[in-house]
Amino acid sequence: MNKDLLIIHAESGIVSITVNRPELRNAFSTPLMEAMCKKMDEMKGRQDVKVLIVTGAGSSFSSGRDLKESAAHTKEQAERFMLLGERWSTTLRELPIPTIAAVNGPAFGWGMVLMLSCDIRLAAGDAVLGYPETALGVFPGGDATVRLTRQTFVPAAKDLVLTGRRFDAREGYRLGLVNRVTSKKDLLRETKALANEIAQHPLEKIKSMKSTFLKVEAMPRFGHLSVAENIDR
């Protein structure tokens, strides 16, 4: 039976995108990658949205790649899968509006990419995170090593990726990867409250601040602080 891989809800300038493969813990298949690319391209062109929320259906945020599908990939299919993932995650990260991840459950592999591509991350207290690709002999996708080292301590990033160990939302908070930890029952309510708070600000000012943050993130991490003077506000 065909169903929507993404559930979209829009209200008062806030759009929610729910990854909708709960029976497979919202694993990323090629069709889901394609749907994400299409939706992110659409979001990039919309002028009426102030905040974007992403979450997962059911009890998982995303378990990562669809291992059954990936096992049957040809070399060309595997390369296309990676390119699609890098495309939507980059577009999501560079959207001109604030983005919020509501991490309602396990986030592994591409689920971590989805979370780290968002500006602000709220996570349920029982959410488990990690990069299990290491144990499978697969390099983490979505520039995971680059983005992770820009968002937490380099030694911590090495620990998480090289061991592939799982860690909880509270450790994610201590490492700066999660902004707020809440109960599962309160997660969506608190996420929507945060989105509404942000949406009260003038849209052009929101976009201007987001643009500045993107420019700062593009600066050399260990470059001279004078580089900041060249950022247009």
C-alpha positions in Angstrom: 0.0 0.0 0.0 1.4 3.4 -1.0 1.6 6.1 1.7 3.3 9.4 2.2 6.9 9.1 3.2 6.7 12.5 4.7 3.7 14.0 6.6 3.5 17.7 6.3 1.6 20.0 8.7 1.5 23.8 8.4 0.0 26.3 10.7 0.7 30.0 11.5 4.0 30.1 9.6 5.3 26.9 11.2 5.8 23.8 9.1 6.3 20.3 10.6 7.8 17.5 8.5 7.4 14.0 10.0 9.4 11.1 8.5 6.8 8.4 8.1 8.2 4.9 8.0 7.4 3.9 11.6 7.3 0.2 10.7 11.0 0.4 9.7 11.9 2.9 12.5 11.9 5.7 9.8 15.0 4.2 8.0 16.2 6.1 5.0 15.5 4.4 1.7 16.2 5.9 -1.7 12.6 6.9 -2.2 12.7 8.7 1.2 16.0 10.4 0.2 14.3 11.6 -3.0 11.2 12.8 -1.0 13.5 14.7 1.4 15.3 16.4 -1.5 12.1 17.5 -3.1 10.7 18.8 0.1 13.8 20.7 1.1 14.0 22.3 -2.4 10.3 23.3 -1.9 11.0 24.8 1.6 14.0 26.8 0.2 11.6 28.6 -2.2 8.8 29.3 0.3 8.4 32.9 1.6 5.6 32.2 4.1 7.4 29.9 6.5 9.1 31.2 9.7 10.2 28.0 11.4 10.6 24.3 10.3 10.2 21.3 12.6 11.4 17.8 11.7 10.5 14.7 13.7 9.8 11.0 13.2 6.6 9.0 13.2 6.1 6.4 15.9 8.8 5.7 18.5 11.9 6.5 16.4 13.4 9.6 15.0 15.3 7.6 12.4 17.3 4.4 12.7 19.6 5.5 9.7 19.9 3.9 6.4 17.6 1.1 5.2 20.0 -1.8 5.6 17.9 -4.3 3.6 17.8 -1.9 0.6 21.4 -0.9 0.9 22.6 -4.5 0.9 21.1 -4.9 -2.6 22.6 -1.6 -4.0 24.9 -1.6 -7.0 27.9 0.7 -6.8 26.0 3.3 -8.8 22.9 3.1 -6.6 25.0 3.4 -3.4 26.7 6.5 -4.8 23.3 8.1 -5.8 22.0 7.3 -2.3 24.9 9.2 -0.7 24.6 12.1 -3.1 20.8 12.4 -2.4 21.5 12.4 1.3 24.2 15.0 1.1 21.9 17.2 -1.0 18.9 17.3 1.3 21.0 17.6 4.4 23.0 20.5 3.0 19.8 22.2 1.8 18.2 21.7 5.2 21.2 23.1 7.0 21.3 26.2 4.7 17.6 27.0 4.8 17.1 30.8 5.5 14.8 30.0 8.4 15.4 28.4 11.8 15.0 24.7 11.9 14.2 22.5 15.0 14.6 18.8 15.4 12.2 17.0 17.8 14.2 13.8 18.5 11.4 11.5 19.7 13.5 8.3 19.8 16.6 6.6 18.5 18.6 8.6 16.0 21.4 6.6 14.3 23.5 7.3 11.2 21.4 9.4 8.8 19.1 10.1 11.7 22.1 11.9 13.4 22.7 13.7 10.1 19.0 14.8 10.1 19.4 16.0 13.7 22.7 17.8 13.2 21.4 19.6 10.1 18.9 21.4 12.2 19.7 24.6 14.1 18.1 23.6 17.5 17.6 20.1 18.8 15.1 19.0 21.5 15.3 15.3 22.5 13.2 12.9 24.6 15.1 11.8 27.7 15.0 8.2 26.5 16.4 9.0 23.0 19.5 7.0 22.0 22.0 8.4 19.5 25.0 7.2 17.7 26.9 6.2 14.5 26.6 2.4 14.2 28.1 2.5 10.7 31.5 2.0 12.2 30.7 -1.5 13.4 29.4 -2.3 9.9 32.6 -1.0 8.2 30.7 1.9 6.6 31.9 5.5 6.6 29.3 7.8 8.2 27.4 9.7 5.5 26.3 13.3 5.2 29.7 14.7 6.1 29.1 13.4 9.6 32.7 13.8 10.7 33.0 17.4 9.5 29.7 18.6 11.0 30.2 16.7 14.2 33.7 18.2 14.8 32.2 21.7 14.3 29.5 21.1 16.8 31.3 19.4 19.7 34.8 18.9 21.0 37.1 17.2 18.5 38.1 14.4 20.9 34.5 13.7 21.7 33.6 13.5 18.0 36.5 11.0 17.5 35.2 9.0 20.4 31.7 8.8 19.1 32.6 8.0 15.4 35.6 5.7 15.9 33.8 3.6 18.6 30.3 3.7 17.1 29.0 3.6 20.7 25.5 4.6 21.6 24.9 7.5 23.9 21.8 9.0 25.5 20.2 12.5 25.0 21.7 13.8 28.3 25.2 13.0 27.1 24.3 14.7 23.8 23.3 17.7 25.8 26.6 17.8 27.7 28.4 17.6 24.4 26.4 20.4 22.9 24.7 18.3 20.3 21.3 18.6 22.0 19.9 21.9 23.2 17.1 20.6 25.5 16.1 17.3 27.0 12.5 16.7 27.9 10.1 13.9 28.5 8.7 12.1 25.5 5.1 13.2 26.3 6.2 16.8 26.5 8.6 16.8 23.5 6.2 18.0 20.7 4.5 20.5 23.0 7.8 22.1 24.0 9.0 22.0 20.4 5.9 23.8 19.1 6.1 26.3 22.0 9.7 27.1 21.0 8.8 27.4 17.3 6.0 29.8 18.2 8.3 31.9 20.3 10.7 32.2 17.4 7.9 32.9 14.9 6.9 36.0 16.8 9.9 37.8 15.6 9.9 39.7 12.2 10.7 37.2 9.4 13.4 39.4 7.8 15.3 39.7 11.0 15.1 35.9 11.6 16.5 35.3 8.1 19.2 37.9 8.6 20.3 36.3 11.9 20.3 32.8 10.3 22.4 34.1 7.4 24.9 35.5 9.8 25.1 32.2 11.7 25.7 30.3 8.4 28.6 32.7 7.5 30.1 32.2 10.9 29.9 28.4 10.6 31.7 28.7 7.3 34.7 30.5 8.8 37.9 28.5 9.4 37.4 27.0 12.9 40.9 27.9 14.0 41.3 31.0 11.8 42.1 34.5 13.1 39.2 36.2 14.8 39.7 39.2 12.5 37.9 37.1 9.8 34.7 37.9 11.6 35.0 41.6 10.6 34.2 40.6 7.0 30.8 39.1 7.8 27.9 41.3 6.5 25.1 41.6 8.9 
